[in-house]
Amino acid sequence: MSVNRLRRYDKIKFATWVANGQSACSEPWKWHELFKGRATYCLRAKQKRRLGWSQAALQF
């Protein structure tokens, strides 16, 4: 499996997780496990979450 495919799958998983109304604090560490060894990508994902996705997550 390519890394890009994995990343897209992880993004979809996270978007689904947020859409399902999970609390922003319910399982953050489980999600974080997916990014071990991918520090740069993780930082980018954090920035994206801060800008857009986190706004949705924090409403739940």
mmCIF file of the N, C-alpha and C atoms, coordinates in Angstrom:
data_MODEL
# 
_entry.id   MODEL 
# 
loop_
_atom_site.group_PDB 
_atom_site.id 
_atom_site.type_symbol 
_atom_site.label_atom_id 
_atom_site.label_alt_id 
_atom_site.label_comp_id 
_atom_site.label_asym_id 
_atom_site.label_entity_id 
_atom_site.label_seq_id 
_atom_site.pdbx_PDB_ins_code 
_atom_site.Cartn_x 
_atom_site.Cartn_y 
_atom_site.Cartn_z 
_atom_site.occupancy 
_atom_site.B_iso_or_equiv 
_atom_site.pdbx_formal_charge 
_atom_site.auth_seq_id 
_atom_site.auth_comp_id 
_atom_site.auth_asym_id 
_atom_site.auth_atom_id 
_atom_site.pdbx_PDB_model_num 
ATOM 1   N N  . MET A 1 1  ? 0.842   -1.200 0.000  1.00 0.00 ? 1  MET A N  1 
ATOM 2   C CA . MET A 1 1  ? 0.000   0.000  0.000  1.00 0.00 ? 1  MET A CA 1 
ATOM 3   C C  . MET A 1 1  ? 0.879   1.253  0.000  1.00 0.00 ? 1  MET A C  1 
ATOM 4   N N  . SER A 1 2  ? 0.488   2.218  -0.761 1.00 0.00 ? 2  SER A N  1 
ATOM 5   C CA . SER A 1 2  ? 1.293   3.440  -0.822 1.00 0.00 ? 2  SER A CA 1 
ATOM 6   C C  . SER A 1 2  ? 1.011   4.328  0.384  1.00 0.00 ? 2  SER A C  1 
ATOM 7   N N  . VAL A 1 3  ? 1.979   5.160  0.712  1.00 0.00 ? 3  VAL A N  1 
ATOM 8   C CA . VAL A 1 3  ? 1.818   6.071  1.847  1.00 0.00 ? 3  VAL A CA 1 
ATOM 9   C C  . VAL A 1 3  ? 0.679   7.045  1.579  1.00 0.00 ? 3  VAL A C  1 
ATOM 10  N N  . ASN A 1 4  ? 0.580   7.523  0.335  1.00 0.00 ? 4  ASN A N  1 
ATOM 11  C CA . ASN A 1 4  ? -0.477  8.476  0.011  1.00 0.00 ? 4  ASN A CA 1 
ATOM 12  C C  . ASN A 1 4  ? -1.857  7.879  0.244  1.00 0.00 ? 4  ASN A C  1 
ATOM 13  N N  . ARG A 1 5  ? -2.000  6.607  -0.132 1.00 0.00 ? 5  ARG A N  1 
ATOM 14  C CA . ARG A 1 5  ? -3.293  5.959  0.063  1.00 0.00 ? 5  ARG A CA 1 
ATOM 15  C C  . ARG A 1 5  ? -3.609  5.856  1.551  1.00 0.00 ? 5  ARG A C  1 
ATOM 16  N N  . LEU A 1 6  ? -2.575  5.517  2.330  1.00 0.00 ? 6  LEU A N  1 
ATOM 17  C CA . LEU A 1 6  ? -2.760  5.436  3.777  1.00 0.00 ? 6  LEU A CA 1 
ATOM 18  C C  . LEU A 1 6  ? -3.188  6.778  4.345  1.00 0.00 ? 6  LEU A C  1 
ATOM 19  N N  . ARG A 1 7  ? -2.520  7.826  3.911  1.00 0.00 ? 7  ARG A N  1 
ATOM 20  C CA . ARG A 1 7  ? -2.833  9.144  4.445  1.00 0.00 ? 7  ARG A CA 1 
ATOM 21  C C  . ARG A 1 7  ? -4.260  9.542  4.109  1.00 0.00 ? 7  ARG A C  1 
ATOM 22  N N  . ARG A 1 8  ? -4.671  9.267  2.872  1.00 0.00 ? 8  ARG A N  1 
ATOM 23  C CA . ARG A 1 8  ? -6.036  9.619  2.488  1.00 0.00 ? 8  ARG A CA 1 
ATOM 24  C C  . ARG A 1 8  ? -7.029  8.827  3.332  1.00 0.00 ? 8  ARG A C  1 
ATOM 25  N N  . TYR A 1 9  ? -6.740  7.536  3.528  1.00 0.00 ? 9  TYR A N  1 
ATOM 26  C CA . TYR A 1 9  ? -7.620  6.689  4.330  1.00 0.00 ? 9  TYR A CA 1 
ATOM 27  C C  . TYR A 1 9  ? -7.721  7.226  5.757  1.00 0.00 ? 9  TYR A C  1 
ATOM 28  N N  . ASP A 1 10 ? -6.578  7.628  6.318  1.00 0.00 ? 10 ASP A N  1 
ATOM 29  C CA . ASP A 1 10 ? -6.576  8.164  7.678  1.00 0.00 ? 10 ASP A CA 1 
ATOM 30  C C  . ASP A 1 10 ? -7.387  9.445  7.757  1.00 0.00 ? 10 ASP A C  1 
ATOM 31  N N  . LYS A 1 11 ? -7.262  10.292 6.738  1.00 0.00 ? 11 LYS A N  1 
ATOM 32  C CA . LYS A 1 11 ? -8.031  11.535 6.727  1.00 0.00 ? 11 LYS A CA 1 
ATOM 33  C C  . LYS A 1 11 ? -9.524  11.238 6.706  1.00 0.00 ? 11 LYS A C  1 
ATOM 34  N N  . ILE A 1 12 ? -9.910  10.279 5.877  1.00 0.00 ? 12 ILE A N  1 
ATOM 35  C CA . ILE A 1 12 ? -11.325 9.912  5.785  1.00 0.00 ? 12 ILE A CA 1 
ATOM 36  C C  . ILE A 1 12 ? -11.808 9.368  7.121  1.00 0.00 ? 12 ILE A C  1 
ATOM 37  N N  . LYS A 1 13 ? -10.961 8.546  7.751  1.00 0.00 ? 13 LYS A N  1 
ATOM 38  C CA . LYS A 1 13 ? -11.316 7.990  9.049  1.00 0.00 ? 13 LYS A CA 1 
ATOM 39  C C  . LYS A 1 13 ? -11.547 9.103  10.063 1.00 0.00 ? 13 LYS A C  1 
ATOM 40  N N  . PHE A 1 14 ? -10.657 10.093 10.051 1.00 0.00 ? 14 PHE A N  1 
ATOM 41  C CA . PHE A 1 14 ? -10.790 11.183 11.014 1.00 0.00 ? 14 PHE A CA 1 
ATOM 42  C C  . PHE A 1 14 ? -12.039 12.009 10.732 1.00 0.00 ? 14 PHE A C  1 
ATOM 43  N N  . ALA A 1 15 ? -12.276 12.300 9.453  1.00 0.00 ? 15 ALA A N  1 
ATOM 44  C CA . ALA A 1 15 ? -13.458 13.081 9.092  1.00 0.00 ? 15 ALA A CA 1 
ATOM 45  C C  . ALA A 1 15 ? -14.729 12.349 9.513  1.00 0.00 ? 15 ALA A C  1 
ATOM 46  N N  . THR A 1 16 ? -14.733 11.036 9.339  1.00 0.00 ? 16 THR A N  1 
ATOM 47  C CA . THR A 1 16 ? -15.894 10.239 9.737  1.00 0.00 ? 16 THR A CA 1 
ATOM 48  C C  . THR A 1 16 ? -16.063 10.274 11.245 1.00 0.00 ? 16 THR A C  1 
ATOM 49  N N  . TRP A 1 17 ? -14.938 10.159 11.939 1.00 0.00 ? 17 TRP A N  1 
ATOM 50  C CA . TRP A 1 17 ? -14.922 10.179 13.405 1.00 0.00 ? 17 TRP A CA 1 
ATOM 51  C C  . TRP A 1 17 ? -15.525 11.482 13.918 1.00 0.00 ? 17 TRP A C  1 
ATOM 52  N N  . VAL A 1 18 ? -15.147 12.604 13.282 1.00 0.00 ? 18 VAL A N  1 
ATOM 53  C CA . VAL A 1 18 ? -15.693 13.903 13.678 1.00 0.00 ? 18 VAL A CA 1 
ATOM 54  C C  . VAL A 1 18 ? -17.169 13.982 13.314 1.00 0.00 ? 18 VAL A C  1 
ATOM 55  N N  . ALA A 1 19 ? -17.512 13.537 12.102 1.00 0.00 ? 19 ALA A N  1 
ATOM 56  C CA . ALA A 1 19 ? -18.895 13.619 11.633 1.00 0.00 ? 19 ALA A CA 1 
ATOM 57  C C  . ALA A 1 19 ? -19.830 12.791 12.506 1.00 0.00 ? 19 ALA A C  1 
ATOM 58  N N  . ASN A 1 20 ? -19.304 11.720 13.093 1.00 0.00 ? 20 ASN A N  1 
ATOM 59  C CA . ASN A 1 20 ? -20.129 10.869 13.938 1.00 0.00 ? 20 ASN A CA 1 
ATOM 60  C C  . ASN A 1 20 ? -20.388 11.490 15.305 1.00 0.00 ? 20 ASN A C  1 
ATOM 61  N N  . GLY A 1 21 ? -19.871 12.692 15.517 1.00 0.00 ? 21 GLY A N  1 
ATOM 62  C CA . GLY A 1 21 ? -20.164 13.400 16.748 1.00 0.00 ? 21 GLY A CA 1 
ATOM 63  C C  . GLY A 1 21 ? -19.310 12.971 17.920 1.00 0.00 ? 21 GLY A C  1 
ATOM 64  N N  . GLN A 1 22 ? -18.142 12.375 17.651 1.00 0.00 ? 22 GLN A N  1 
ATOM 65  C CA . GLN A 1 22 ? -17.252 12.003 18.745 1.00 0.00 ? 22 GLN A CA 1 
ATOM 66  C C  . GLN A 1 22 ? -16.750 13.267 19.434 1.00 0.00 ? 22 GLN A C  1 
ATOM 67  N N  . SER A 1 23 ? -16.570 13.178 20.726 1.00 0.00 ? 23 SER A N  1 
ATOM 68  C CA . SER A 1 23 ? -15.987 14.295 21.457 1.00 0.00 ? 23 SER A CA 1 
ATOM 69  C C  . SER A 1 23 ? -14.558 14.513 20.988 1.00 0.00 ? 23 SER A C  1 
ATOM 70  N N  . ALA A 1 24 ? -14.126 15.776 20.967 1.00 0.00 ? 24 ALA A N  1 
ATOM 71  C CA . ALA A 1 24 ? -12.760 16.086 20.543 1.00 0.00 ? 24 ALA A CA 1 
ATOM 72  C C  . ALA A 1 24 ? -11.748 15.409 21.467 1.00 0.00 ? 24 ALA A C  1 
ATOM 73  N N  . CYS A 1 25 ? -12.182 15.007 22.656 1.00 0.00 ? 25 CYS A N  1 
ATOM 74  C CA . CYS A 1 25 ? -11.258 14.420 23.629 1.00 0.00 ? 25 CYS A CA 1 
ATOM 75  C C  . CYS A 1 25 ? -11.488 12.924 23.831 1.00 0.00 ? 25 CYS A C  1 
ATOM 76  N N  . SER A 1 26 ? -12.372 12.304 23.058 1.00 0.00 ? 26 SER A N  1 
ATOM 77  C CA . SER A 1 26 ? -12.736 10.921 23.374 1.00 0.00 ? 26 SER A CA 1 
ATOM 78  C C  . SER A 1 26 ? -11.612 9.927  23.106 1.00 0.00 ? 26 SER A C  1 
ATOM 79  N N  . GLU A 1 27 ? -11.018 9.958  21.905 1.00 0.00 ? 27 GLU A N  1 
ATOM 80  C CA . GLU A 1 27 ? -9.963  8.987  21.605 1.00 0.00 ? 27 GLU A CA 1 
ATOM 81  C C  . GLU A 1 27 ? -8.822  9.635  20.841 1.00 0.00 ? 27 GLU A C  1 
ATOM 82  N N  . PRO A 1 28 ? -8.282  10.760 21.327 1.00 0.00 ? 28 PRO A N  1 
ATOM 83  C CA . PRO A 1 28 ? -7.245  11.447 20.546 1.00 0.00 ? 28 PRO A CA 1 
ATOM 84  C C  . PRO A 1 28 ? -5.972  10.627 20.413 1.00 0.00 ? 28 PRO A C  1 
ATOM 85  N N  . TRP A 1 29 ? -5.646  9.828  21.430 1.00 0.00 ? 29 TRP A N  1 
ATOM 86  C CA . TRP A 1 29 ? -4.372  9.107  21.382 1.00 0.00 ? 29 TRP A CA 1 
ATOM 87  C C  . TRP A 1 29 ? -4.448  7.947  20.415 1.00 0.00 ? 29 TRP A C  1 
ATOM 88  N N  . LYS A 1 30 ? -5.607  7.317  20.320 1.00 0.00 ? 30 LYS A N  1 
ATOM 89  C CA . LYS A 1 30 ? -5.763  6.236  19.354 1.00 0.00 ? 30 LYS A CA 1 
ATOM 90  C C  . LYS A 1 30 ? -5.548  6.775  17.947 1.00 0.00 ? 30 LYS A C  1 
ATOM 91  N N  . TRP A 1 31 ? -6.138  7.954  17.683 1.00 0.00 ? 31 TRP A N  1 
ATOM 92  C CA . TRP A 1 31 ? -5.955  8.587  16.371 1.00 0.00 ? 31 TRP A CA 1 
ATOM 93  C C  . TRP A 1 31 ? -4.491  8.927  16.155 1.00 0.00 ? 31 TRP A C  1 
ATOM 94  N N  . HIS A 1 32 ? -3.834  9.440  17.194 1.00 0.00 ? 32 HIS A N  1 
ATOM 95  C CA . HIS A 1 32 ? -2.444  9.874  17.095 1.00 0.00 ? 32 HIS A CA 1 
ATOM 96  C C  . HIS A 1 32 ? -1.509  8.729  16.724 1.00 0.00 ? 32 HIS A C  1 
ATOM 97  N N  . GLU A 1 33 ? -1.848  7.520  17.145 1.00 0.00 ? 33 GLU A N  1 
ATOM 98  C CA . GLU A 1 33 ? -1.011  6.350  16.840 1.00 0.00 ? 33 GLU A CA 1 
ATOM 99  C C  . GLU A 1 33 ? -0.777  6.219  15.343 1.00 0.00 ? 33 GLU A C  1 
ATOM 100 N N  . LEU A 1 34 ? -1.757  6.613  14.547 1.00 0.00 ? 34 LEU A N  1 
ATOM 101 C CA . LEU A 1 34 ? -1.647  6.472  13.096 1.00 0.00 ? 34 LEU A CA 1 
ATOM 102 C C  . LEU A 1 34 ? -0.523  7.322  12.533 1.00 0.00 ? 34 LEU A C  1 
ATOM 103 N N  . PHE A 1 35 ? -0.107  8.346  13.282 1.00 0.00 ? 35 PHE A N  1 
ATOM 104 C CA . PHE A 1 35 ? 0.883   9.276  12.754 1.00 0.00 ? 35 PHE A CA 1 
ATOM 105 C C  . PHE A 1 35 ? 2.269   9.085  13.349 1.00 0.00 ? 35 PHE A C  1 
ATOM 106 N N  . LYS A 1 36 ? 2.454   8.012  14.122 1.00 0.00 ? 36 LYS A N  1 
ATOM 107 C CA . LYS A 1 36 ? 3.788   7.767  14.687 1.00 0.00 ? 36 LYS A CA 1 
ATOM 108 C C  . LYS A 1 36 ? 4.788   7.605  13.556 1.00 0.00 ? 36 LYS A C  1 
ATOM 109 N N  . GLY A 1 37 ? 5.916   8.297  13.671 1.00 0.00 ? 37 GLY A N  1 
ATOM 110 C CA . GLY A 1 37 ? 6.916   8.205  12.621 1.00 0.00 ? 37 GLY A CA 1 
ATOM 111 C C  . GLY A 1 37 ? 6.611   9.073  11.417 1.00 0.00 ? 37 GLY A C  1 
ATOM 112 N N  . ARG A 1 38 ? 5.568   9.887  11.525 1.00 0.00 ? 38 ARG A N  1 
ATOM 113 C CA . ARG A 1 38 ? 5.215   10.787 10.419 1.00 0.00 ? 38 ARG A CA 1 
ATOM 114 C C  . ARG A 1 38 ? 5.049   12.193 10.977 1.00 0.00 ? 38 ARG A C  1 
ATOM 115 N N  . ALA A 1 39 ? 6.082   12.676 11.659 1.00 0.00 ? 39 ALA A N  1 
ATOM 116 C CA . ALA A 1 39 ? 5.979   13.928 12.412 1.00 0.00 ? 39 ALA A CA 1 
ATOM 117 C C  . ALA A 1 39 ? 5.567   15.104 11.540 1.00 0.00 ? 39 ALA A C  1 
ATOM 118 N N  . THR A 1 40 ? 6.191   15.238 10.378 1.00 0.00 ? 40 THR A N  1 
ATOM 119 C CA . THR A 1 40 ? 5.893   16.379 9.514  1.00 0.00 ? 40 THR A CA 1 
ATOM 120 C C  . THR A 1 40 ? 4.437   16.356 9.096  1.00 0.00 ? 40 THR A C  1 
ATOM 121 N N  . TYR A 1 41 ? 3.976   15.183 8.676  1.00 0.00 ? 41 TYR A N  1 
ATOM 122 C CA . TYR A 1 41 ? 2.583   15.072 8.251  1.00 0.00 ? 41 TYR A CA 1 
ATOM 123 C C  . TYR A 1 41 ? 1.649   15.357 9.419  1.00 0.00 ? 41 TYR A C  1 
ATOM 124 N N  . CYS A 1 42 ? 2.035   14.876 10.597 1.00 0.00 ? 42 CYS A N  1 
ATOM 125 C CA . CYS A 1 42 ? 1.209   15.094 11.779 1.00 0.00 ? 42 CYS A CA 1 
ATOM 126 C C  . CYS A 1 42 ? 1.057   16.582 12.059 1.00 0.00 ? 42 CYS A C  1 
ATOM 127 N N  . LEU A 1 43 ? 2.162   17.316 11.944 1.00 0.00 ? 43 LEU A N  1 
ATOM 128 C CA . LEU A 1 43 ? 2.098   18.756 12.177 1.00 0.00 ? 43 LEU A CA 1 
ATOM 129 C C  . LEU A 1 43 ? 1.157   19.423 11.185 1.00 0.00 ? 43 LEU A C  1 
ATOM 130 N N  . ARG A 1 44 ? 1.246   18.997 9.923  1.00 0.00 ? 44 ARG A N  1 
ATOM 131 C CA . ARG A 1 44 ? 0.363   19.575 8.913  1.00 0.00 ? 44 ARG A CA 1 
ATOM 132 C C  . ARG A 1 44 ? -1.091  19.265 9.243  1.00 0.00 ? 44 ARG A C  1 
ATOM 133 N N  . ALA A 1 45 ? -1.342  18.045 9.674  1.00 0.00 ? 45 ALA A N  1 
ATOM 134 C CA . ALA A 1 45 ? -2.706  17.654 10.019 1.00 0.00 ? 45 ALA A CA 1 
ATOM 135 C C  . ALA A 1 45 ? -3.209  18.475 11.201 1.00 0.00 ? 45 ALA A C  1 
ATOM 136 N N  . LYS A 1 46 ? -2.322  18.726 12.169 1.00 0.00 ? 46 LYS A N  1 
ATOM 137 C CA . LYS A 1 46 ? -2.711  19.546 13.316 1.00 0.00 ? 46 LYS A CA 1 
ATOM 138 C C  . LYS A 1 46 ? -3.094  20.946 12.868 1.00 0.00 ? 46 LYS A C  1 
ATOM 139 N N  . GLN A 1 47 ? -2.311  21.514 11.958 1.00 0.00 ? 47 GLN A N  1 
ATOM 140 C CA . GLN A 1 47 ? -2.616  22.858 11.466 1.00 0.00 ? 47 GLN A CA 1 
ATOM 141 C C  . GLN A 1 47 ? -3.963  22.867 10.758 1.00 0.00 ? 47 GLN A C  1 
ATOM 142 N N  . LYS A 1 48 ? -4.213  21.863 9.929  1.00 0.00 ? 48 LYS A N  1 
ATOM 143 C CA . LYS A 1 48 ? -5.495  21.777 9.226  1.00 0.00 ? 48 LYS A CA 1 
ATOM 144 C C  . LYS A 1 48 ? -6.630  21.666 10.229 1.00 0.00 ? 48 LYS A C  1 
ATOM 145 N N  . ARG A 1 49 ? -6.412  20.834 11.252 1.00 0.00 ? 49 ARG A N  1 
ATOM 146 C CA . ARG A 1 49 ? -7.450  20.670 12.263 1.00 0.00 ? 49 ARG A CA 1 
ATOM 147 C C  . ARG A 1 49 ? -7.717  21.986 12.967 1.00 0.00 ? 49 ARG A C  1 
ATOM 148 N N  . ARG A 1 50 ? -6.629  22.720 13.275 1.00 0.00 ? 50 ARG A N  1 
ATOM 149 C CA . ARG A 1 50 ? -6.781  23.997 13.946 1.00 0.00 ? 50 ARG A CA 1 
ATOM 150 C C  . ARG A 1 50 ? -7.597  24.959 13.089 1.00 0.00 ? 50 ARG A C  1 
ATOM 151 N N  . LEU A 1 51 ? -7.319  24.946 11.785 1.00 0.00 ? 51 LEU A N  1 
ATOM 152 C CA . LEU A 1 51 ? -7.975  25.896 10.889 1.00 0.00 ? 51 LEU A CA 1 
ATOM 153 C C  . LEU A 1 51 ? -9.429  25.530 10.626 1.00 0.00 ? 51 LEU A C  1 
ATOM 154 N N  . GLY A 1 52 ? -9.712  24.273 10.382 1.00 0.00 ? 52 GLY A N  1 
ATOM 155 C CA . GLY A 1 52 ? -11.061 23.907 9.963  1.00 0.00 ? 52 GLY A CA 1 
ATOM 156 C C  . GLY A 1 52 ? -11.698 22.796 10.768 1.00 0.00 ? 52 GLY A C  1 
ATOM 157 N N  . TRP A 1 53 ? -11.066 21.614 10.725 1.00 0.00 ? 53 TRP A N  1 
ATOM 158 C CA . TRP A 1 53 ? -11.686 20.449 11.318 1.00 0.00 ? 53 TRP A CA 1 
ATOM 159 C C  . TRP A 1 53 ? -11.922 20.601 12.807 1.00 0.00 ? 53 TRP A C  1 
ATOM 160 N N  . SER A 1 54 ? -10.980 21.214 13.531 1.00 0.00 ? 54 SER A N  1 
ATOM 161 C CA . SER A 1 54 ? -11.117 21.317 14.981 1.00 0.00 ? 54 SER A CA 1 
ATOM 162 C C  . SER A 1 54 ? -12.330 22.161 15.336 1.00 0.00 ? 54 SER A C  1 
ATOM 163 N N  . GLN A 1 55 ? -12.646 23.134 14.501 1.00 0.00 ? 55 GLN A N  1 
ATOM 164 C CA . GLN A 1 55 ? -13.824 23.965 14.768 1.00 0.00 ? 55 GLN A CA 1 
ATOM 165 C C  . GLN A 1 55 ? -15.061 23.073 14.839 1.00 0.00 ? 55 GLN A C  1 
ATOM 166 N N  . ALA A 1 56 ? -15.163 22.120 13.923 1.00 0.00 ? 56 ALA A N  1 
ATOM 167 C CA . ALA A 1 56 ? -16.298 21.199 13.929 1.00 0.00 ? 56 ALA A CA 1 
ATOM 168 C C  . ALA A 1 56 ? -16.221 20.269 15.134 1.00 0.00 ? 56 ALA A C  1 
ATOM 169 N N  . ALA A 1 57 ? -15.021 19.763 15.423 1.00 0.00 ? 57 ALA A N  1 
ATOM 170 C CA . ALA A 1 57 ? -14.857 18.801 16.516 1.00 0.00 ? 57 ALA A CA 1 
ATOM 171 C C  . ALA A 1 57 ? -15.188 19.431 17.864 1.00 0.00 ? 57 ALA A C  1 
ATOM 172 N N  . LEU A 1 58 ? -14.803 20.679 18.051 1.00 0.00 ? 58 LEU A N  1 
ATOM 173 C CA . LEU A 1 58 ? -14.995 21.328 19.348 1.00 0.00 ? 58 LEU A CA 1 
ATOM 174 C C  . LEU A 1 58 ? -16.459 21.650 19.630 1.00 0.00 ? 58 LEU A C  1 
ATOM 175 N N  . GLN A 1 59 ? -17.307 21.576 18.610 1.00 0.00 ? 59 GLN A N  1 
ATOM 176 C CA . GLN A 1 59 ? -18.725 21.882 18.827 1.00 0.00 ? 59 GLN A CA 1 
ATOM 177 C C  . GLN A 1 59 ? -19.440 20.729 19.522 1.00 0.00 ? 59 GLN A C  1 
ATOM 178 N N  . PHE A 1 60 ? -18.899 19.513 19.404 1.00 0.00 ? 60 PHE A N  1 
ATOM 179 C CA . PHE A 1 60 ? -19.568 18.355 19.988 1.00 0.00 ? 60 PHE A CA 1 
ATOM 180 C C  . PHE A 1 60 ? -19.346 18.300 21.487 1.00 0.00 ? 60 PHE A C  1 
# 
